[in-house]
């Protein structure tokens, strides 16, 4: 059943000589399939029942599905034109909105805005330290809710009866105004795991005052509601065999599992893989280069920008493809150093570091060149190595090989734009991902939207209860695996036979 249901009812008239109750007349008129639920009617509606029941024979009931029961929150004399819900993915950079109509059972609008918290700091750790003071935490909550409320009022206001939120652990704490002081010091304790269904007024959301708010639960400090929403969307818990779920954002969060278990691990690979460690990196918006292509005849990199305007920098989706291209063209060694003889026409010194020129200043919006530095590539290799090592470690824990993994579900903005072939060339993903990768786009947002359609509280609870977390800091095997994964694609080339073949077809290095 959807989170909100609108259906016609025709209560029987009161009969003299019987014990008559207005509420029982309404409840008896509900369809049989709903009578297995306990249905409550809140006091404001009870006060209106005598008049509503005598106004029309046919009424339209609006019910909200709560954790254990249904709540009848309104009766309409005429069928409402729109009854809306909103799924919100509260990301650290952007906030995604999905407006859903429970009458037509369709998404009528989806879009995103910039998270106003960016004004405090680009990275979450800066915001968390800022929020240690009570007044600062309140400020973060206020600017976040203000930005969200502006959208909700514009898109429906009192027509919106249900909102489902998902966000990482920090974003959830900021949204609810929960203290974060112990979230950033060992042993990294979150305030709450399961968040009971809230009334809109409790959170200060400007939707229908009778409306409800569901916030996806947390599975741990590094496994927030966005991960749970993504797992809920992809239904990993209900699949036979073994599959990976990868979500790259602030962290790289990886889950291996299926029907019998969910084994999870997180690493700090996210910022590098999303372009966050590069001087010329930027968010995926107008002017961001999303693809580089080297033309040997022209001896230059050509590029494709978002919205087709002059470039400003490059976004995360270009990073993997760019570094793979540099490697295949022989400009980059397996250790992540520039091949000075081959790349001499592109190299220059930038703040006492070697940098590779990608776009000249004459071609950019700001008149400054776009480049990538050797030190940035080395940082990237640590992140890509961490990703591959996490995947390897989880497989070892379960006692399987990559060949036994049926699907690699890749989520997030990163997952929507990732070039799987480039990721395999660099050794970020195993070769098996070439044929078994399934980019999901914003799986977290889609999971929050799915909750509007199904409101399956028990399924969400099952997911968080099934997750077993592996802590990398106490896993010596992780460092052993990482050592071999810091090379492009890997120290052990037997793991990447197709990449070896591809390299032999290019002007690259003999391996």
C-alpha positions as CSV (number, residue, x, y, z in Angstrom):
1,X,0.0,0.0,0.0
2,X,1.2,3.5,-0.8
3,X,2.1,5.9,2.1
4,X,-1.1,7.9,1.3
5,X,-4.3,6.4,-0.1
6,X,-7.4,8.3,-1.2
7,X,-10.5,6.2,-1.7
8,X,-14.3,6.7,-2.0
9,X,-16.4,5.6,1.0
10,X,-20.2,5.5,1.5
11,X,-21.0,5.2,5.2
12,X,-24.3,3.5,6.2
13,X,-26.9,5.8,7.8
14,X,-27.4,5.8,11.5
15,X,-30.3,3.6,12.6
16,X,-32.6,4.3,15.5
17,X,-32.5,1.7,18.3
18,X,-28.8,0.7,17.7
19,X,-25.7,2.0,19.3
20,X,-24.5,4.5,16.7
21,X,-21.1,6.1,16.5
22,X,-20.0,8.4,13.7
23,X,-16.5,7.0,13.7
24,X,-17.8,3.4,13.4
25,X,-19.9,4.3,10.4
26,X,-16.8,5.7,8.7
27,X,-14.6,2.7,9.6
28,X,-17.2,0.2,8.5
29,X,-17.3,1.8,5.1
30,X,-13.6,1.1,4.4
31,X,-12.7,-1.6,1.9
32,X,-12.3,-5.1,3.3
33,X,-8.5,-5.3,2.5
34,X,-8.0,-2.3,4.9
35,X,-9.9,-3.8,7.8
36,X,-6.9,-6.0,8.7
37,X,-5.2,-2.7,9.9
38,X,-6.1,-0.8,13.0
39,X,-7.4,2.5,11.7
40,X,-7.3,5.5,14.0
41,X,-9.1,8.8,13.5
42,X,-7.4,11.8,15.0
43,X,-9.3,14.3,17.2
44,X,-9.5,17.3,14.7
45,X,-11.3,15.0,12.2
46,X,-13.6,13.5,14.9
47,X,-14.8,17.0,15.6
48,X,-15.9,17.5,12.0
49,X,-17.4,14.0,11.4
50,X,-21.0,14.7,12.3
51,X,-21.2,17.5,9.8
52,X,-19.2,15.8,7.0
53,X,-21.3,12.7,7.3
54,X,-24.5,14.7,6.8
55,X,-23.2,16.8,4.0
56,X,-22.7,14.0,1.4
57,X,-23.5,10.3,1.1
58,X,-20.2,9.7,-0.8
59,X,-17.0,11.0,0.8
60,X,-13.3,10.6,-0.1
61,X,-11.1,9.3,2.7
62,X,-7.4,10.2,3.0
63,X,-5.5,7.6,4.9
64,X,-1.8,7.6,5.9
65,X,0.1,4.3,6.4
66,X,2.0,4.4,9.7
67,X,4.3,1.8,11.1
68,X,1.7,-0.5,12.7
69,X,-1.6,1.0,11.6
70,X,-3.5,3.4,9.3
71,X,-4.5,6.9,10.2
72,X,-7.6,8.5,8.7
73,X,-6.6,12.1,8.6
74,X,-9.2,13.7,6.4
75,X,-12.5,13.3,4.6
76,X,-13.4,15.3,1.5
77,X,-16.9,15.9,0.1
78,X,-15.4,16.0,-3.4
79,X,-12.6,14.0,-4.9
80,X,-9.4,16.1,-4.5
81,X,-7.6,17.0,-7.7
82,X,-4.2,16.4,-6.2
83,X,-2.8,14.7,-3.1
84,X,0.9,14.9,-3.2
85,X,4.0,13.3,-1.6
86,X,7.6,14.4,-1.8
87,X,10.7,12.2,-1.7
88,X,13.8,14.1,-0.7
89,X,17.4,12.9,-1.0
90,X,19.3,15.3,1.3
91,X,22.8,15.1,-0.2
92,X,25.8,17.0,1.1
93,X,26.1,18.9,-2.2
94,X,22.6,18.8,-3.7
95,X,19.1,18.2,-2.4
96,X,17.0,16.1,-4.9
97,X,13.2,16.3,-4.9
98,X,10.7,13.9,-6.4
99,X,7.1,15.2,-6.4
100,X,4.6,12.4,-6.5
101,X,0.8,12.5,-7.0
102,X,-1.1,9.8,-5.0
103,X,-4.2,10.3,-7.2
104,X,-2.5,9.7,-10.6
105,X,0.2,7.5,-9.0
106,X,2.8,9.3,-11.0
107,X,5.9,11.4,-10.5
108,X,5.0,14.8,-11.7
109,X,8.3,16.6,-11.2
110,X,11.9,15.9,-10.2
111,X,14.7,18.3,-9.8
112,X,17.5,19.3,-7.4
113,X,18.9,22.4,-5.6
114,X,22.2,23.2,-4.1
115,X,22.5,22.3,-0.4
116,X,22.8,25.7,1.5
117,X,25.2,24.0,4.0
118,X,27.9,24.4,1.4
119,X,28.2,28.0,2.6
120,X,29.6,26.6,5.8
121,X,32.0,24.2,4.2
122,X,32.3,22.0,1.1
123,X,33.2,18.9,3.2
124,X,31.0,17.4,5.8
125,X,33.8,17.3,8.5
126,X,34.0,21.1,8.4
127,X,30.2,21.3,9.0
128,X,30.3,18.7,11.8
129,X,33.0,20.6,13.7
130,X,31.0,23.9,13.2
131,X,27.9,22.2,14.5
132,X,29.4,21.2,17.8
133,X,28.1,24.5,19.2
134,X,24.4,24.3,19.9
135,X,23.6,27.6,18.2
136,X,25.6,26.5,15.1
137,X,23.7,23.2,14.9
138,X,20.4,25.2,15.1
139,X,21.7,27.5,12.3
140,X,22.5,24.5,10.0
141,X,19.1,23.0,10.7
142,X,17.4,26.3,10.0
143,X,19.1,27.0,6.6
144,X,18.5,23.4,5.5
145,X,14.8,23.4,6.4
146,X,14.4,26.9,5.0
147,X,15.7,25.8,1.6
148,X,13.5,22.7,1.7
149,X,10.4,24.6,2.8
150,X,10.8,27.1,0.0
151,X,10.5,24.2,-2.5
152,X,7.7,22.5,-0.7
153,X,5.6,25.6,-0.5
154,X,6.2,26.3,-4.2
155,X,5.4,22.8,-5.3
156,X,2.2,22.1,-3.4
157,X,2.3,23.2,0.2
158,X,-0.8,21.9,2.0
159,X,-1.5,19.5,-0.9
160,X,1.6,17.6,0.3
161,X,0.7,15.0,2.9
162,X,3.8,12.8,3.1
163,X,7.5,13.4,2.8
164,X,10.2,10.7,2.9
165,X,13.8,11.8,3.6
166,X,17.0,10.0,3.1
167,X,20.5,11.3,3.8
168,X,23.8,10.2,5.2
169,X,24.3,10.1,9.0
170,X,25.5,13.7,9.2
171,X,22.8,15.1,7.0
172,X,20.1,13.2,9.0
173,X,21.5,14.7,12.3
174,X,21.5,18.2,10.8
175,X,17.9,17.8,9.5
176,X,16.6,16.6,12.9
177,X,18.8,19.0,14.9
178,X,20.5,16.1,16.7
179,X,23.8,16.7,18.5
180,X,26.8,15.7,16.4
181,X,29.5,16.1,19.1
182,X,30.0,12.4,19.6
183,X,29.7,11.5,15.9
184,X,33.2,12.8,15.1
185,X,35.2,11.3,18.0
186,X,35.8,7.7,18.8
187,X,33.9,5.5,19.0
188,X,31.7,7.6,16.6
189,X,28.3,7.3,18.1
190,X,25.2,8.3,16.3
191,X,22.1,9.5,18.3
192,X,19.5,7.3,16.7
193,X,19.0,4.2,14.6
194,X,15.3,4.1,13.8
195,X,13.5,7.4,13.6
196,X,9.8,7.1,14.4
197,X,7.3,8.6,11.9
198,X,7.1,12.3,12.6
199,X,4.3,14.8,12.2
200,X,5.1,17.7,9.8
201,X,4.7,20.2,12.6
202,X,7.4,18.4,14.7
203,X,10.0,19.0,12.1
204,X,8.7,22.4,11.0
205,X,8.0,21.3,7.4
206,X,5.6,23.5,5.5
207,X,3.3,20.9,4.1
208,X,-0.2,19.9,5.2
209,X,-0.2,20.2,9.1
210,X,-1.8,16.7,9.2
211,X,1.0,15.3,7.0
212,X,3.7,12.8,8.1
213,X,7.4,12.6,7.6
214,X,9.5,9.4,7.3
215,X,13.2,9.7,7.7
216,X,15.2,6.6,6.5
217,X,17.0,5.0,9.5
218,X,20.8,4.8,10.1
219,X,22.8,1.6,10.1
220,X,25.9,3.2,11.5
221,X,28.1,6.3,11.4
222,X,29.2,5.5,7.9
223,X,26.0,3.9,6.8
224,X,23.2,6.4,6.7
225,X,19.7,6.6,5.4
226,X,20.9,7.2,1.8
227,X,22.6,3.8,1.7
228,X,19.5,2.1,3.3
229,X,17.2,3.9,0.7
230,X,19.5,2.6,-2.1
231,X,19.4,-0.9,-0.8
232,X,15.6,-0.7,-0.4
233,X,15.4,0.5,-4.0
234,X,17.6,-2.2,-5.5
235,X,16.1,-5.0,-3.2
236,X,19.5,-6.6,-2.7
237,X,18.1,-8.3,0.4
238,X,15.7,-10.3,-1.8
239,X,18.1,-11.4,-4.5
240,X,19.5,-14.9,-4.9
241,X,23.3,-15.3,-5.2
242,X,25.8,-12.5,-4.5
243,X,25.8,-8.9,-5.7
244,X,27.7,-5.7,-4.9
245,X,26.1,-2.4,-4.2
246,X,28.5,0.6,-4.5
247,X,27.6,4.1,-3.5
248,X,30.3,6.7,-4.0
249,X,29.7,10.1,-2.4
250,X,31.3,11.6,0.7
251,X,32.6,8.1,1.3
252,X,32.7,5.0,-0.8
253,X,30.2,2.6,0.8
254,X,30.1,-1.0,-0.4
255,X,27.7,-3.8,0.4
256,X,28.1,-7.4,-0.7
257,X,25.2,-9.7,-0.1
258,X,21.9,-11.2,-1.1
259,X,19.0,-13.0,0.5
260,X,21.1,-14.5,3.4
261,X,23.3,-11.6,4.5
262,X,24.5,-8.0,3.9
263,X,28.2,-7.4,4.5
264,X,29.2,-3.7,4.5
265,X,32.3,-1.7,4.4
266,X,33.1,2.0,4.0
267,X,36.3,3.9,2.9
268,X,37.2,7.5,2.3
269,X,37.5,7.0,-1.5
270,X,34.6,9.3,-2.3
271,X,36.1,12.7,-2.7
272,X,38.9,11.6,-5.0
273,X,36.5,9.6,-7.2
274,X,34.1,12.5,-7.4
275,X,36.8,15.0,-8.3
276,X,37.0,16.6,-4.9
277,X,40.8,16.5,-4.5
278,X,41.6,18.2,-7.8
279,X,42.4,21.9,-8.0
280,X,40.5,22.1,-11.3
281,X,37.7,19.7,-10.1
282,X,34.2,21.1,-9.7
283,X,30.6,20.1,-9.2
284,X,28.7,18.6,-12.2
285,X,27.1,21.8,-13.5
286,X,27.3,24.1,-16.5
287,X,30.9,24.5,-17.6
288,X,32.1,21.2,-16.1
289,X,34.0,19.0,-18.4
290,X,32.4,15.5,-18.3
291,X,34.5,13.8,-20.9
292,X,38.0,14.0,-22.4
293,X,39.1,12.5,-25.7
294,X,42.7,12.6,-26.9
295,X,43.2,13.1,-30.7
296,X,46.7,11.8,-31.7
297,X,46.5,13.7,-35.0
298,X,45.8,17.0,-33.4
299,X,48.0,16.2,-30.4
300,X,45.5,17.6,-28.0
301,X,42.6,16.7,-25.6
302,X,39.2,17.6,-26.8
303,X,36.3,17.7,-24.3
304,X,32.6,17.8,-23.7
305,X,31.1,20.2,-21.2
306,X,27.8,20.2,-19.4
307,X,25.4,22.4,-21.3
308,X,28.0,22.8,-24.1
309,X,29.4,26.1,-22.7
310,X,33.1,27.1,-22.2
311,X,34.8,25.0,-19.6
312,X,35.4,26.0,-16.0
313,X,36.9,22.7,-14.7
314,X,36.2,19.0,-14.7
315,X,33.7,17.0,-12.7
316,X,33.9,13.6,-11.1
317,X,32.5,11.7,-14.1
318,X,35.5,12.9,-16.1
319,X,38.2,11.9,-13.6
320,X,38.3,8.2,-14.2
321,X,37.9,8.4,-17.9
322,X,40.6,11.1,-18.1
323,X,43.2,9.2,-16.1
324,X,42.5,6.0,-18.0
325,X,43.0,7.9,-21.3
326,X,46.3,9.4,-20.0
327,X,47.5,5.8,-19.1
328,X,46.4,4.2,-22.4
329,X,48.1,7.0,-24.4
330,X,51.3,6.4,-22.6
331,X,51.4,9.8,-20.8
332,X,51.1,8.1,-17.4
333,X,53.1,5.2,-16.0
334,X,51.5,2.4,-14.0
335,X,52.8,4.1,-10.8
336,X,50.9,7.3,-11.6
337,X,53.8,9.4,-12.8
338,X,53.9,11.4,-16.0
339,X,56.0,9.9,-18.8
340,X,58.2,13.0,-19.4
341,X,59.4,12.1,-22.9
342,X,56.0,11.3,-24.3
343,X,54.1,14.0,-22.3
344,X,56.7,16.8,-22.6
345,X,54.5,19.1,-24.8
346,X,51.8,19.1,-22.1
347,X,53.9,19.3,-18.9
348,X,54.5,22.5,-16.9
349,X,55.4,23.4,-13.4
350,X,52.6,24.5,-11.1
351,X,53.6,25.6,-7.5
352,X,56.7,23.4,-7.6
353,X,54.7,20.4,-8.9
354,X,54.4,18.8,-12.3
355,X,51.1,19.4,-14.0
356,X,49.6,18.2,-17.2
357,X,47.8,20.9,-19.3
358,X,44.4,19.7,-20.5
359,X,42.8,23.0,-21.7
360,X,44.6,26.3,-22.3
361,X,43.4,29.5,-20.6
362,X,42.3,30.9,-24.0
363,X,39.5,28.3,-24.1
364,X,38.1,28.6,-20.6
365,X,35.5,30.9,-19.1
366,X,37.9,32.3,-16.4
367,X,41.0,32.6,-18.6
368,X,43.0,30.2,-16.5
369,X,44.2,26.8,-17.7
370,X,42.6,23.5,-16.7
371,X,45.2,20.9,-15.6
372,X,45.8,17.8,-13.5
373,X,48.8,17.4,-11.2
374,X,50.9,14.4,-10.6
375,X,50.2,14.5,-6.8
376,X,46.5,14.6,-7.5
377,X,46.8,11.4,-9.6
378,X,48.7,9.7,-6.8
379,X,45.9,10.6,-4.4
380,X,43.4,9.3,-6.9
381,X,45.3,6.0,-7.1
382,X,45.0,5.6,-3.4
383,X,41.3,6.0,-3.6
384,X,40.8,3.7,-6.6
385,X,43.1,1.2,-4.8
386,X,41.0,1.4,-1.7
387,X,37.8,0.7,-3.7
388,X,39.3,-2.4,-5.3
389,X,40.7,-3.6,-2.0
390,X,37.3,-3.2,-0.3
391,X,35.7,-5.3,-3.0
392,X,38.4,-7.9,-2.7
393,X,38.3,-8.0,1.1
394,X,34.5,-8.5,1.2
395,X,34.8,-11.4,-1.3
396,X,37.5,-13.0,0.9
397,X,35.3,-12.6,3.9
398,X,32.5,-14.5,2.2
399,X,34.9,-17.0,0.5
400,X,34.0,-16.2,-3.1
401,X,35.7,-14.8,-6.2
402,X,34.6,-11.9,-8.4
403,X,33.5,-14.5,-10.9
404,X,30.7,-15.5,-8.5
405,X,29.3,-12.0,-8.2
406,X,26.2,-11.7,-10.4
407,X,25.8,-7.9,-10.4
408,X,27.7,-4.7,-9.6
409,X,25.1,-2.1,-8.7
410,X,26.7,1.3,-8.9
411,X,24.8,4.1,-7.3
412,X,24.9,7.9,-6.9
413,X,25.7,10.6,-9.4
414,X,29.1,9.0,-9.7
415,X,27.4,5.7,-10.6
416,X,25.2,7.4,-13.2
417,X,28.1,8.7,-15.2
418,X,30.9,6.3,-14.5
419,X,32.7,4.8,-17.5
420,X,32.9,1.2,-16.4
421,X,35.6,0.4,-19.0
422,X,37.8,3.2,-17.7
423,X,37.2,2.1,-14.1
424,X,38.3,-1.5,-15.0
425,X,41.4,-0.2,-17.0
426,X,42.5,1.7,-13.9
427,X,41.9,-1.3,-11.6
428,X,39.2,0.3,-9.6
429,X,36.7,-2.4,-10.5
430,X,37.4,-6.0,-11.4
431,X,37.1,-7.1,-15.0
432,X,33.9,-9.0,-14.2
433,X,32.2,-5.6,-13.8
434,X,32.5,-5.0,-17.6
435,X,29.6,-7.2,-18.3
436,X,27.8,-7.2,-14.9
437,X,27.7,-3.5,-13.9
438,X,24.3,-1.9,-13.5
439,X,24.5,1.9,-13.1
440,X,21.5,3.0,-10.9
441,X,21.7,6.8,-10.9
442,X,20.4,8.3,-7.7
443,X,19.3,5.0,-6.1
444,X,18.9,6.8,-2.7
445,X,16.4,9.2,-4.2
446,X,14.6,6.5,-6.0
447,X,14.4,4.5,-2.8
448,X,12.8,7.4,-1.0
449,X,10.3,7.7,-3.9
450,X,9.6,4.0,-3.7
451,X,8.7,4.4,-0.1
452,X,6.0,6.8,-1.1
453,X,4.6,4.0,-3.3
454,X,5.0,1.1,-0.9
455,X,5.6,2.4,2.6
456,X,7.1,-0.9,3.6
457,X,8.4,-0.1,7.1
458,X,9.2,-3.8,7.9
459,X,11.3,-4.2,4.8
460,X,13.4,-1.2,5.7
461,X,13.8,-2.6,9.2
462,X,15.0,-5.9,7.8
463,X,17.7,-4.2,5.8
464,X,19.2,-2.3,8.8
465,X,19.0,-5.4,11.0
466,X,20.8,-7.6,8.4
467,X,23.8,-5.3,7.8
468,X,27.1,-6.5,9.3
469,X,29.8,-3.8,9.3
470,X,33.5,-4.5,8.6
471,X,35.8,-1.9,10.1
472,X,38.8,-1.3,7.9
473,X,41.0,0.2,10.6
474,X,41.2,-3.2,12.4
475,X,41.6,-5.3,9.2
476,X,45.4,-5.8,8.5
477,X,44.4,-7.7,5.4
478,X,43.1,-4.5,3.9
479,X,46.5,-2.9,3.9
480,X,48.0,-6.0,2.3
481,X,45.4,-5.9,-0.5
482,X,45.9,-2.1,-0.9
483,X,49.6,-2.4,-1.6
484,X,49.0,-4.3,-4.8
485,X,46.1,-2.1,-5.9
486,X,48.0,1.2,-6.0
487,X,49.4,0.4,-9.4
488,X,47.4,0.8,-12.7
489,X,45.6,-1.5,-13.0
490,X,47.2,-3.8,-10.4
491,X,50.5,-5.4,-9.4
492,X,49.1,-8.8,-10.4
493,X,48.2,-8.4,-14.1
494,X,46.8,-11.9,-14.2
495,X,43.7,-10.3,-12.5
496,X,43.2,-8.1,-15.6
497,X,43.8,-10.2,-18.8
498,X,41.6,-8.0,-20.9
499,X,43.3,-4.8,-19.8
500,X,46.6,-6.4,-20.7
501,X,45.3,-7.2,-24.2
502,X,44.0,-3.6,-24.5
503,X,47.4,-2.2,-23.5
504,X,49.1,-4.3,-26.1
505,X,46.9,-2.6,-28.8
506,X,48.0,0.9,-27.7
507,X,51.3,2.6,-27.6
508,X,51.6,2.0,-23.9
509,X,54.1,0.1,-21.7
510,X,55.2,-3.5,-22.0
511,X,54.0,-5.4,-19.0
